[in-house]
Each structure stands twice: as structure tokens, then as C-alpha cells.
Amino acid sequence: MKLRAYGQTHPGLERDNNEDALLVNVEAGLFVVADGMAGHRYGELASAICVDTLKRFFETDKLDNPLKKHLARAKLQGQVPQNMPYQQFKLKSAIEEGNRAIFETATKNPEFETMGTTVVGAIIVGKSIFLAHVGDSRIYRFRRGQLEQVTHDHSLLNEYLKLNLLSPEEAEAFPMKNVIVRALGLADHVEVELGKRTAQKGDRLMLCSDGLSDLVKDEKIAEVFEKGEEPRIQVETLIQLALDAGGLDNVTVLVAEVEDV
């Protein structure tokens, strides 16, 4: 497997600070974007704790033996599917540990109360792409001219859409479209949604905060990928599109390309 990747974050044009964080580790095949919750104090601390936890899990092998034993017990007890691969379990466990670390930090320090973060993570191992997410940051895949959103927002808007309480037209004007229903740090346990895709040569994964997806339509994103430029140029172009559309929020974009499998 040969990968190349690039990520960048920008505070946007309306915010004084940047609550987003990202991680690019090509060697481990690990890519992460976290968006500290807007309107909550110390969102930048929550996203940093999340990313640092994932970094610690994947940049050392000290945790592998305990995690493998934990996975074996979890399978015996029926807590996870029997066929769950270790790397997927590791990604899930890292996010859960990040959640606990954020929650415990907030519990011990009243000034950090209610801080939280979204997270999307992907790890590419061989021909497998393991995905995990909590909240409304997103992962897209661009393959052979087609852009696909491969995560589903944990948001009030998306819940309404799934229940057919809103039409797509009504969703555009929904006043609470940025209200999320799941995030790291708000309780001692969080449900991490998992996914899996097969990697093919030429695939591009894009991880982003809602500072991009709220302002730039999928059609515009696809146009950027269709040009076939290197990840750095694509990331810079997408961030500029978000800024040109108003830059109302922090915006983070990470693009990983599968150069060979």
C-alpha cells in the first residue's frame, strides 16, 4: 500500500480561535479530523485531547498486547462481532479512550464543563479502509469520478430527515442544522459508528469539519477532485472555497490518496 496525504486547518473569517484539530500519519495509514464543539467552552482543548489520544494509540506498539487481549474477551462476551479486525477495534478503542479523557478532564475542572468534540477517523491497512466517527464531521470517498459521503451526520437535521419529518428542500432552511446529537466528552461512554470500505488504486478519502461541508456543495467538492491534482492543492482549493463562501466557521480538510495497493 502506497499513500500520500495532506491536511490543513484554518480558523475561518468569523472566529477568533480555531477549535479544529487534525492528524496525518501516512506511515500508520491513520487520518483524523476533530471539531471542538462551537458554543462550548474549550472546544479546542477537547479536539486536542481527542487527536493526542489517537496519536498515542497508533504511534506506539505498547498498547497492542493489552488491546488484543481486550478484543478476544470482547468477542467471547459478544460485545463486538466475531469477525471484527484488530485495527478497526483499535480505532474504536482509541476514540472511546479519547472520550473518557475529555469527560474526566471536564469533570475535574469545572471551567471545562460541557466541552466536547466531533471526530472522524480512517485507517488504511492493506486493501481495507476502516472508518469511525462521532458527530457531524464527515468522510467522503472519490473514486472514478464519483464522490460519495461515507459517513452519516449525527445531527438533529439528519435525524429529522431519516424520520421523513423534513423534505430536502426544507432541510436547507432548517434553523437547527448544526445541532449534533452525539459527541465526545459529554458522558463517560460514547457510541462510535464504524464502517469499512475496500481500497482501490486512485481512491481519495477526504475528511473534513462542517466548516467545509456546510458551505461548499458536494458538486463543487467533486469538481476539485476531478482535476486530479495532488492532495495539497486539493486541500488548499477546498479551504479557499469555504472562505470564499463566507468562512463562517473553522474549516479543516484532509485528503489521503491511495497511490498503489
Secondary structure, 3 states (H helix, E strand, C coil): CEEEEEEEEECCCCCCCCCEEEEEECCCCEEEEEEECCCCCCHHHHHHHHHHHHHHHHCCCCCHHHHHHHHHHHHHCCCCCCCCCHHHHHHHHHHHHHHHHHHHHHHHCHHHCCCCEEEEEEEEECCEEEEEEECCCEEEEEECCEEEECCCCCEHHHHHHHCCCCCHHHHHCCCCCCCECCCECCCCCCCCEEEEEECCCCCEEEEECHHHHCCCCHHHHHHHHHCCCCHHHHHHHHHHHHHHCCCCCCEEEEEEEEEEC
